[in-house]
Amino acid sequence: MTTTSPLLVVEDAFVGRGAGVLLMPRITAADAPAAATFAVRLRAPDGSERQVSAALEVAHMRGPLPPYAMVRLPTLSVDDVPPGTEVWLASGA
């Protein structure tokens, strides 16, 4: 899957139930990778990059709105993902 734009640009990262951090904004199911876990490339506002594992937390599945999910980075902390960080699907994800 080749993309020309990031999966999301981090507005907020916070600790939720479970390991690591959850990222905002949420993404719709149409934007979400099919795999349960997948590799992402983080591009921080300072230009540094790194590849980490990510997972989806389904946050809404019923009602008139399309299903949406939140991206979880299970090995990182809030300080590792400042606002403005771009989250890209890694090559082959």
VOTOR-58012 format. One record per residue: x, y, z of N, C-alpha, C, O in turn; residue number from 1; residue in one letter. Coordinates in Angstrom, 2 decimals, m for minus. Last residue first. Example, Ala and Ser with C-alpha at 12.3 -4.5 7.8 and 13.67 -1.06 7.14 Angstrom:
<node n_u="12.85" n_v="m2.25" n_w="7.08" ca_u="13.67" ca_v="m1.06" ca_w="7.14" c_u="12.90" c_v="0.03" c_w="7.87" o_u="13.41" o_v="1.14" o_w="8.04" miti="2" keba="S"/>
<node n_u="13.19" n_v="m5.69" n_w="7.80" ca_u="12.30" ca_v="m4.50" ca_w="7.80" c_u="13.20" c_v="m3.30" c_w="7.80" o_u="14.24" o_v="m3.32" o_w="8.46" miti="1" keba="A"/>
This chain:
<node n_u="3.33" n_v="m2.39" n_w="4.90" ca_u="2.29" ca_v="m2.56" ca_w="5.91" c_u="0.92" c_v="m2.64" c_w="5.27" o_u="m0.08" o_v="m2.78" o_w="5.97" miti="93" keba="A"/>
<node n_u="5.28" n_v="m1.87" n_w="3.02" ca_u="4.86" ca_v="m3.25" ca_w="3.17" c_u="3.78" c_v="m3.46" c_w="4.20" o_u="3.34" o_v="m4.59" o_w="4.39" miti="92" keba="G"/>
<node n_u="6.53" n_v="0.85" n_w="4.82" ca_u="6.54" ca_v="0.11" ca_w="3.56" c_u="6.19" c_v="m1.35" c_w="3.83" o_u="6.73" o_v="m1.98" o_w="4.74" miti="91" keba="S"/>
<node n_u="4.28" n_v="2.02" n_w="7.36" ca_u="5.62" ca_v="1.65" ca_w="6.90" c_u="5.50" c_v="0.85" c_w="5.61" o_u="4.46" o_v="0.24" o_w="5.34" miti="90" keba="A"/>
<node n_u="2.08" n_v="4.71" n_w="7.39" ca_u="2.19" ca_v="3.26" ca_w="7.27" c_u="3.58" c_v="2.95" c_w="6.73" o_u="4.00" o_v="3.54" o_w="5.74" miti="89" keba="L"/>
<node n_u="2.93" n_v="7.43" n_w="9.53" ca_u="2.85" ca_v="6.88" ca_w="8.19" c_u="2.83" c_v="5.37" c_w="8.26" o_u="3.50" o_v="4.79" o_w="9.12" miti="88" keba="W"/>
<node n_u="2.22" n_v="10.10" n_w="11.42" ca_u="2.21" ca_v="8.64" ca_w="11.51" c_u="1.93" c_v="8.10" c_w="10.10" o_u="0.84" o_v="8.28" o_w="9.56" miti="87" keba="V"/>
<node n_u="3.88" n_v="13.00" n_w="12.51" ca_u="3.17" ca_v="12.33" ca_w="11.42" c_u="3.32" c_v="10.83" c_w="11.60" o_u="4.41" o_v="10.34" o_w="11.89" miti="86" keba="E"/>
<node n_u="3.48" n_v="15.09" n_w="15.27" ca_u="4.15" ca_v="13.91" ca_w="14.73" c_u="3.28" c_v="13.29" c_w="13.65" o_u="2.09" o_v="13.08" o_w="13.85" miti="85" keba="T"/>
<node n_u="1.91" n_v="17.01" n_w="16.39" ca_u="2.53" ca_v="17.34" ca_w="15.12" c_u="3.30" c_v="16.18" c_w="14.51" o_u="3.73" o_v="16.26" o_w="13.36" miti="84" keba="G"/>
<node n_u="2.69" n_v="16.37" n_w="19.81" ca_u="1.76" ca_v="16.86" ca_w="18.80" c_u="2.51" c_v="17.29" c_w="17.55" o_u="3.60" o_v="17.85" o_w="17.62" miti="83" keba="P"/>
<node n_u="5.10" n_v="13.67" n_w="20.35" ca_u="4.59" ca_v="15.02" ca_w="20.55" c_u="3.56" c_v="15.41" c_w="19.49" o_u="3.54" o_v="14.83" o_w="18.40" miti="82" keba="P"/>
<node n_u="5.74" n_v="10.90" n_w="21.56" ca_u="4.89" ca_v="11.22" ca_w="20.41" c_u="4.30" c_v="12.62" c_w="20.59" o_u="3.13" o_v="12.76" o_w="20.95" miti="81" keba="V"/>
<node n_u="7.11" n_v="10.39" n_w="23.89" ca_u="7.72" ca_v="9.93" ca_w="22.64" c_u="6.96" c_v="10.39" c_w="21.39" o_u="7.49" o_v="10.29" o_w="20.28" miti="80" keba="D"/>
<node n_u="5.51" n_v="11.13" n_w="26.00" ca_u="6.60" ca_v="12.03" ca_w="25.63" c_u="7.28" c_v="11.64" c_w="24.32" o_u="7.95" o_v="12.47" o_w="23.70" miti="79" keba="D"/>
<node n_u="3.86" n_v="8.86" n_w="26.25" ca_u="3.29" ca_v="10.13" ca_w="25.78" c_u="4.39" c_v="11.07" c_w="25.29" o_u="4.23" o_v="11.73" o_w="24.27" miti="78" keba="V"/>
<node n_u="5.79" n_v="6.03" n_w="25.09" ca_u="5.15" ca_v="6.83" ca_w="26.13" c_u="4.63" c_v="8.13" c_w="25.50" o_u="4.93" o_v="8.43" o_w="24.35" miti="77" keba="S"/>
<node n_u="5.59" n_v="2.82" n_w="23.32" ca_u="6.00" ca_v="4.22" ca_w="23.52" c_u="5.26" c_v="4.87" c_w="24.67" o_u="4.26" o_v="4.35" o_w="25.17" miti="76" keba="L"/>
<node n_u="4.66" n_v="0.35" n_w="22.63" ca_u="5.99" ca_v="0.41" ca_w="23.23" c_u="6.45" c_v="1.83" c_w="23.56" o_u="7.57" o_v="2.02" o_w="24.02" miti="75" keba="T"/>
<node n_u="2.11" n_v="0.50" n_w="21.40" ca_u="2.27" ca_v="m0.20" ca_w="22.68" c_u="3.63" c_v="m0.08" c_w="23.35" o_u="3.74" o_v="m0.38" o_w="24.54" miti="74" keba="P"/>
<node n_u="0.24" n_v="2.79" n_w="20.15" ca_u="1.67" ca_v="2.49" ca_w="20.03" c_u="2.08" c_v="1.84" c_w="21.34" o_u="2.38" o_v="2.55" o_w="22.31" miti="73" keba="L"/>
<node n_u="m2.88" n_v="2.67" n_w="18.58" ca_u="m2.13" ca_v="2.46" ca_w="19.82" c_u="m0.68" c_v="2.14" c_w="19.45" o_u="m0.41" o_v="1.33" o_w="18.57" miti="72" keba="R"/>
<node n_u="m5.29" n_v="4.65" n_w="17.02" ca_u="m4.01" ca_v="3.97" ca_w="16.86" c_u="m3.33" c_v="3.89" c_w="18.22" o_u="m3.21" o_v="4.89" o_w="18.93" miti="71" keba="V"/>
<node n_u="m8.77" n_v="4.04" n_w="17.08" ca_u="m7.64" ca_v="4.83" ca_w="17.53" c_u="m6.38" c_v="4.00" c_w="17.34" o_u="m6.41" o_v="2.78" o_w="17.50" miti="70" keba="M"/>
<node n_u="m11.52" n_v="4.05" n_w="14.73" ca_u="m10.57" ca_v="3.40" ca_w="15.62" c_u="m9.50" c_v="4.41" c_w="16.04" o_u="m9.35" o_v="5.47" o_w="15.44" miti="69" keba="A"/>
<node n_u="m14.94" n_v="3.85" n_w="13.64" ca_u="m13.66" ca_v="4.50" ca_w="13.76" c_u="m12.80" c_v="3.77" c_w="14.78" o_u="m13.29" o_v="2.99" o_w="15.58" miti="68" keba="Y"/>
<node n_u="m17.66" n_v="3.43" n_w="11.32" ca_u="m16.80" ca_v="2.91" ca_w="12.39" c_u="m15.47" c_v="3.66" c_w="12.43" o_u="m14.94" o_v="4.05" o_w="11.39" miti="67" keba="P"/>
<node n_u="m19.72" n_v="6.34" n_w="10.62" ca_u="m18.88" ca_v="5.22" ca_w="10.17" c_u="m18.02" c_v="4.72" c_w="11.34" o_u="m17.69" o_v="5.49" o_w="12.24" miti="66" keba="P"/>
<node n_u="m22.83" n_v="6.88" n_w="12.41" ca_u="m21.50" ca_v="7.31" ca_w="12.00" c_u="m20.67" c_v="6.11" c_w="11.53" o_u="m20.90" o_v="4.99" o_w="11.99" miti="65" keba="L"/>
<node n_u="m25.20" n_v="5.70" n_w="13.35" ca_u="m25.18" ca_v="6.28" ca_w="12.01" c_u="m23.78" c_v="6.71" c_w="11.52" o_u="m23.59" o_v="6.89" o_w="10.32" miti="64" keba="P"/>
<node n_u="m24.36" n_v="2.59" n_w="15.11" ca_u="m24.95" ca_v="3.91" ca_w="14.95" c_u="m24.76" c_v="4.46" c_w="13.55" o_u="m24.22" o_v="3.78" o_w="12.67" miti="63" keba="G"/>
<node n_u="m21.26" n_v="1.00" n_w="16.08" ca_u="m22.69" ca_v="1.04" ca_w="15.81" c_u="m23.17" c_v="2.47" c_w="15.62" o_u="m22.47" o_v="3.43" o_w="15.95" miti="62" keba="R"/>
<node n_u="m18.58" n_v="1.13" n_w="16.73" ca_u="m18.97" ca_v="0.18" ca_w="15.70" c_u="m20.46" c_v="0.22" c_w="15.36" o_u="m20.88" o_v="m0.46" o_w="14.42" miti="61" keba="M"/>
<node n_u="m15.73" n_v="2.64" n_w="18.00" ca_u="m17.14" ca_v="2.84" ca_w="17.66" c_u="m17.50" c_v="1.88" c_w="16.55" o_u="m16.81" o_v="1.81" o_w="15.53" miti="60" keba="H"/>
<node n_u="m13.12" n_v="1.95" n_w="18.52" ca_u="m13.79" ca_v="2.82" ca_w="19.49" c_u="m15.28" c_v="3.01" c_w="19.19" o_u="m16.01" o_v="3.48" o_w="20.06" miti="59" keba="A"/>
<node n_u="m10.58" n_v="m0.35" n_w="18.40" ca_u="m11.87" ca_v="0.02" ca_w="17.83" c_u="m12.66" c_v="0.77" c_w="18.89" o_u="m12.86" o_v="0.28" o_w="20.00" miti="58" keba="V"/>
<node n_u="m7.35" n_v="0.24" n_w="18.17" ca_u="m8.35" ca_v="0.09" ca_w="19.22" c_u="m9.66" c_v="0.56" c_w="18.62" o_u="m9.84" o_v="1.75" o_w="18.36" miti="57" keba="E"/>
<node n_u="m4.66" n_v="m1.26" n_w="16.41" ca_u="m5.89" ca_v="m0.45" ca_w="16.41" c_u="m6.75" c_v="m0.78" c_w="17.61" o_u="m6.85" o_v="m1.94" o_w="18.01" miti="56" keba="L"/>
<node n_u="m1.10" n_v="m0.84" n_w="16.74" ca_u="m2.31" ca_v="m1.66" ca_w="16.74" c_u="m3.51" c_v="m0.72" c_w="16.74" o_u="m3.38" o_v="0.47" o_w="17.04" miti="55" keba="A"/>
<node n_u="2.37" n_v="m0.81" n_w="15.72" ca_u="1.12" ca_v="m0.16" ca_w="16.11" c_u="m0.02" c_v="m1.18" c_w="16.08" o_u="0.10" o_v="m2.24" o_w="15.46" miti="54" keba="A"/>
<node n_u="5.90" n_v="m0.57" n_w="16.09" ca_u="4.71" ca_v="m1.39" ca_w="15.90" c_u="3.49" c_v="m0.63" c_w="16.41" o_u="3.56" o_v="0.09" o_w="17.40" miti="53" keba="S"/>
<node n_u="8.00" n_v="1.85" n_w="14.41" ca_u="7.51" ca_v="1.14" ca_w="15.58" c_u="6.30" c_v="0.30" c_w="15.19" o_u="5.74" o_v="0.46" o_w="14.10" miti="52" keba="V"/>
<node n_u="10.73" n_v="3.71" n_w="13.22" ca_u="9.67" ca_v="2.76" ca_w="12.89" c_u="9.31" c_v="1.99" c_w="14.15" o_u="10.19" o_v="1.53" o_w="14.88" miti="51" keba="Q"/>
<node n_u="11.44" n_v="7.24" n_w="13.16" ca_u="11.65" ca_v="5.89" ca_w="13.66" c_u="10.47" c_v="5.02" c_w="13.28" o_u="9.36" o_v="5.50" o_w="13.06" miti="50" keba="R"/>
<node n_u="13.01" n_v="10.42" n_w="12.63" ca_u="12.08" ca_v="9.36" ca_w="12.25" c_u="12.45" c_v="8.07" c_w="12.95" o_u="13.61" o_v="7.83" o_w="13.28" miti="49" keba="E"/>
<node n_u="13.15" n_v="14.00" n_w="13.06" ca_u="13.64" ca_v="12.65" ca_w="13.34" c_u="12.56" c_v="11.63" c_w="12.99" o_u="11.36" o_v="11.92" o_w="13.03" miti="48" keba="S"/>
<node n_u="11.95" n_v="16.46" n_w="12.74" ca_u="12.47" ca_v="15.80" ca_w="11.55" c_u="12.99" c_v="14.39" c_w="11.80" o_u="13.25" o_v="13.66" o_w="10.84" miti="47" keba="G"/>
<node n_u="10.64" n_v="17.60" n_w="14.84" ca_u="12.05" ca_v="17.98" ca_w="14.68" c_u="12.71" c_v="17.29" c_w="13.48" o_u="13.90" o_v="17.50" o_w="13.23" miti="46" keba="D"/>
<node n_u="8.12" n_v="16.35" n_w="14.77" ca_u="8.24" ca_v="17.74" ca_w="14.30" c_u="9.69" c_v="18.20" c_w="14.11" o_u="9.94" o_v="19.10" o_w="13.31" miti="45" keba="P"/>
<node n_u="8.74" n_v="12.94" n_w="13.60" ca_u="8.53" ca_v="13.95" ca_w="14.64" c_u="8.66" c_v="15.36" c_w="14.07" o_u="9.25" o_v="15.54" o_w="13.01" miti="44" keba="A"/>
<node n_u="7.32" n_v="10.43" n_w="12.06" ca_u="8.16" ca_v="11.57" ca_w="11.69" c_u="7.83" c_v="12.70" c_w="12.66" o_u="6.78" o_v="13.34" o_w="12.56" miti="43" keba="R"/>
<node n_u="7.17" n_v="6.97" n_w="12.29" ca_u="6.85" ca_v="8.24" ca_w="12.95" c_u="7.84" c_v="9.30" c_w="12.48" o_u="9.05" o_v="9.08" o_w="12.51" miti="42" keba="L"/>
<node n_u="5.80" n_v="4.38" n_w="10.54" ca_u="6.98" ca_v="5.25" ca_w="10.61" c_u="6.52" c_v="6.56" c_w="11.22" o_u="5.58" o_v="7.19" o_w="10.73" miti="41" keba="R"/>
<node n_u="4.48" n_v="1.22" n_w="11.60" ca_u="4.31" ca_v="2.62" ca_w="11.21" c_u="5.65" c_v="3.33" c_w="11.33" o_u="6.52" o_v="2.93" o_w="12.10" miti="40" keba="V"/>
<node n_u="3.30" n_v="m2.07" n_w="11.09" ca_u="4.43" ca_v="m1.17" ca_w="11.30" c_u="4.08" c_v="0.23" c_w="10.82" o_u="3.46" o_v="0.41" o_w="9.77" miti="39" keba="A"/>
<node n_u="0.62" n_v="m3.66" n_w="12.90" ca_u="1.25" ca_v="m3.20" ca_w="11.67" c_u="2.37" c_v="m2.23" c_w="12.02" o_u="2.39" o_v="m1.65" o_w="13.10" miti="38" keba="F"/>
<node n_u="m1.86" n_v="m5.97" n_w="13.92" ca_u="m0.73" ca_v="m5.12" ca_w="14.25" c_u="m0.01" c_v="m4.80" c_w="12.94" o_u="m0.04" o_v="m5.58" o_w="11.99" miti="37" keba="T"/>
<node n_u="m4.00" n_v="m6.86" n_w="12.33" ca_u="m4.22" ca_v="m6.54" ca_w="13.75" c_u="m3.09" c_v="m5.67" c_w="14.29" o_u="m3.34" o_v="m4.72" o_w="15.04" miti="36" keba="A"/>
<node n_u="m4.47" n_v="m5.48" n_w="9.01" ca_u="m3.77" ca_v="m6.34" ca_w="9.97" c_u="m4.04" c_v="m5.89" c_w="11.40" o_u="m4.27" o_v="m4.71" o_w="11.66" miti="35" keba="A"/>
<node n_u="m5.66" n_v="m3.47" n_w="7.49" ca_u="m6.42" ca_v="m4.68" ca_w="7.76" c_u="m5.78" c_v="m5.55" c_w="8.83" o_u="m6.49" o_v="m6.30" o_w="9.51" miti="34" keba="A"/>
<node n_u="m5.50" n_v="0.01" n_w="8.51" ca_u="m4.91" ca_v="m1.20" ca_w="7.92" c_u="m5.72" c_v="m2.42" c_w="8.31" o_u="m6.39" o_v="m2.43" o_w="9.35" miti="33" keba="P"/>
<node n_u="m8.05" n_v="2.51" n_w="8.03" ca_u="m7.32" ca_v="1.59" ca_w="8.90" c_u="m6.71" c_v="0.41" c_w="8.14" o_u="m7.34" o_v="m0.13" o_w="7.23" miti="32" keba="A"/>
<node n_u="m9.70" n_v="4.06" n_w="6.54" ca_u="m8.28" ca_v="4.44" ca_w="6.57" c_u="m7.42" c_v="3.42" c_w="7.30" o_u="m6.19" o_v="3.45" o_w="7.19" miti="31" keba="D"/>
<node n_u="m12.18" n_v="2.94" n_w="7.03" ca_u="m11.69" ca_v="2.96" ca_w="5.64" c_u="m10.21" c_v="3.29" c_w="5.58" o_u="m9.52" o_v="2.85" o_w="4.65" miti="30" keba="A"/>
<node n_u="m12.62" n_v="3.48" n_w="9.71" ca_u="m12.29" ca_v="2.11" ca_w="9.31" c_u="m11.74" c_v="2.05" c_w="7.90" o_u="m10.90" o_v="1.20" o_w="7.60" miti="29" keba="A"/>
<node n_u="m11.01" n_v="6.60" n_w="10.52" ca_u="m12.17" ca_v="5.79" ca_w="10.15" c_u="m11.71" c_v="4.41" c_w="9.71" o_u="m10.54" o_v="4.21" o_w="9.38" miti="28" keba="T"/>
<node n_u="m9.21" n_v="7.55" n_w="13.49" ca_u="m9.27" ca_v="7.33" ca_w="12.05" c_u="m10.51" c_v="6.50" c_w="11.74" o_u="m11.01" o_v="5.78" o_w="12.61" miti="27" keba="I"/>
<node n_u="m8.85" n_v="10.21" n_w="15.92" ca_u="m9.29" ca_v="8.88" ca_w="15.51" c_u="m9.23" c_v="8.79" c_w="13.99" o_u="m9.21" o_v="9.80" o_w="13.30" miti="26" keba="R"/>
<node n_u="m5.91" n_v="12.34" n_w="16.27" ca_u="m7.33" ca_v="12.05" ca_w="16.11" c_u="m7.59" c_v="10.59" c_w="15.76" o_u="m6.69" o_v="9.84" o_w="15.37" miti="25" keba="P"/>
<node n_u="m4.61" n_v="10.62" n_w="19.07" ca_u="m5.73" ca_v="11.35" ca_w="18.50" c_u="m5.19" c_v="12.16" c_w="17.34" o_u="m4.06" o_v="12.63" o_w="17.44" miti="24" keba="M"/>
<node n_u="m3.40" n_v="7.49" n_w="20.27" ca_u="m3.21" ca_v="8.73" ca_w="19.52" c_u="m4.54" c_v="9.31" c_w="19.06" o_u="m5.47" o_v="8.58" o_w="18.70" miti="23" keba="L"/>
<node n_u="m2.33" n_v="5.93" n_w="23.27" ca_u="m3.33" ca_v="6.06" ca_w="22.21" c_u="m3.15" c_v="7.42" c_w="21.57" o_u="m2.79" o_v="8.39" o_w="22.24" miti="22" keba="L"/>
<node n_u="0.57" n_v="4.11" n_w="24.39" ca_u="m0.24" ca_v="5.32" ca_w="24.27" c_u="m1.25" c_v="5.19" c_w="23.14" o_u="m1.05" o_v="4.44" o_w="22.18" miti="21" keba="V"/>
<node n_u="1.30" n_v="1.20" n_w="26.44" ca_u="1.65" ca_v="2.29" ca_w="25.52" c_u="0.71" c_v="3.46" c_w="25.56" o_u="0.12" o_v="3.79" o_w="26.59" miti="20" keba="G"/>
<node n_u="m1.25" n_v="m1.24" n_w="27.26" ca_u="0.15" ca_v="m0.80" ca_w="27.11" c_u="0.29" c_v="0.39" c_w="26.18" o_u="m0.51" o_v="0.57" o_w="25.26" miti="19" keba="A"/>
<node n_u="m4.35" n_v="m0.41" n_w="28.99" ca_u="m3.48" ca_v="m1.21" ca_w="28.14" c_u="m2.10" c_v="m0.58" c_w="28.02" o_u="m1.83" o_v="0.48" o_w="28.59" miti="18" keba="G"/>
<node n_u="m6.29" n_v="2.46" n_w="28.95" ca_u="m6.20" ca_v="1.11" ca_w="29.47" c_u="m5.35" c_v="0.28" c_w="28.50" o_u="m5.62" o_v="0.29" o_w="27.30" miti="17" keba="R"/>
<node n_u="m4.10" n_v="5.16" n_w="28.00" ca_u="m5.41" ca_v="4.56" ca_w="28.19" c_u="m5.23" c_v="3.20" c_w="28.83" o_u="m4.12" o_v="2.83" o_w="29.21" miti="16" keba="G"/>
<node n_u="m2.36" n_v="8.13" n_w="27.80" ca_u="m2.36" ca_v="6.78" ca_w="28.35" c_u="m3.80" c_v="6.33" c_w="28.53" o_u="m4.62" o_v="7.04" o_w="29.12" miti="15" keba="V"/>
<node n_u="m2.15" n_v="9.98" n_w="24.71" ca_u="m2.51" ca_v="9.82" ca_w="26.11" c_u="m2.48" c_v="8.35" c_w="26.51" o_u="m2.57" o_v="7.45" o_w="25.67" miti="14" keba="F"/>
<node n_u="m1.55" n_v="12.58" n_w="22.47" ca_u="m1.21" ca_v="11.20" ca_w="22.84" c_u="m1.51" c_v="11.07" c_w="24.32" o_u="m1.15" o_v="11.95" o_w="25.11" miti="13" keba="A"/>
<node n_u="m2.89" n_v="14.65" n_w="19.92" ca_u="m2.72" ca_v="14.35" ca_w="21.33" c_u="m2.34" c_v="12.88" c_w="21.47" o_u="m2.76" o_v="12.05" o_w="20.67" miti="12" keba="D"/>
<node n_u="m2.53" n_v="14.91" n_w="17.24" ca_u="m3.01" ca_v="16.09" ca_w="17.96" c_u="m2.78" c_v="15.91" c_w="19.45" o_u="m2.52" o_v="16.88" o_w="20.17" miti="11" keba="E"/>
<node n_u="m0.55" n_v="13.59" n_w="14.71" ca_u="m0.91" ca_v="13.52" ca_w="16.12" c_u="m1.35" c_v="14.89" c_w="16.65" o_u="m0.63" o_v="15.88" o_w="16.52" miti="10" keba="V"/>
<node n_u="m1.91" n_v="12.83" n_w="11.71" ca_u="m0.96" ca_v="13.76" ca_w="12.33" c_u="m1.43" c_v="13.92" c_w="13.78" o_u="m2.56" o_v="14.32" o_w="14.04" miti="9" keba="V"/>
<node n_u="m2.20" n_v="9.65" n_w="10.03" ca_u="m2.71" ca_v="10.73" ca_w="10.87" c_u="m1.56" c_v="11.62" c_w="11.30" o_u="m0.40" o_v="11.23" o_w="11.25" miti="8" keba="L"/>
<node n_u="m1.12" n_v="8.54" n_w="7.77" ca_u="m2.32" ca_v="7.93" ca_w="8.32" c_u="m3.01" c_v="8.93" c_w="9.25" o_u="m4.23" o_v="9.05" o_w="9.25" miti="7" keba="L"/>
<node n_u="0.06" n_v="11.05" n_w="5.43" ca_u="0.16" ca_v="10.24" ca_w="6.64" c_u="m1.20" c_v="9.64" c_w="7.03" o_u="m2.26" o_v="10.15" o_w="6.67" miti="6" keba="P"/>
<node n_u="m0.04" n_v="10.56" n_w="1.86" ca_u="m0.29" ca_v="11.37" ca_w="3.04" c_u="m0.22" c_v="10.47" c_w="4.28" o_u="m0.43" o_v="9.26" o_w="4.17" miti="5" keba="S"/>
<node n_u="0.30" n_v="8.82" n_w="m0.09" ca_u="0.94" ca_v="10.11" ca_w="m0.30" c_u="0.68" c_v="11.05" c_w="0.85" o_u="1.12" o_v="12.20" o_w="0.84" miti="4" keba="T"/>
<node n_u="1.05" n_v="5.34" n_w="0.11" ca_u="0.24" ca_v="6.49" ca_w="0.45" c_u="1.03" c_v="7.76" c_w="0.20" o_u="2.26" o_v="7.77" o_w="0.25" miti="3" keba="T"/>
<node n_u="0.76" n_v="2.07" n_w="m1.01" ca_u="1.53" ca_v="3.30" ca_w="m1.10" c_u="0.61" c_v="4.47" c_w="m0.79" o_u="m0.48" o_v="4.58" o_w="m1.35" miti="2" keba="T"/>
<node n_u="0.84" n_v="m1.18" n_w="0.00" ca_u="0.00" ca_v="0.00" ca_w="0.00" c_u="0.88" c_v="1.24" c_w="0.00" o_u="1.67" o_v="1.43" o_w="0.93" miti="1" keba="M"/>
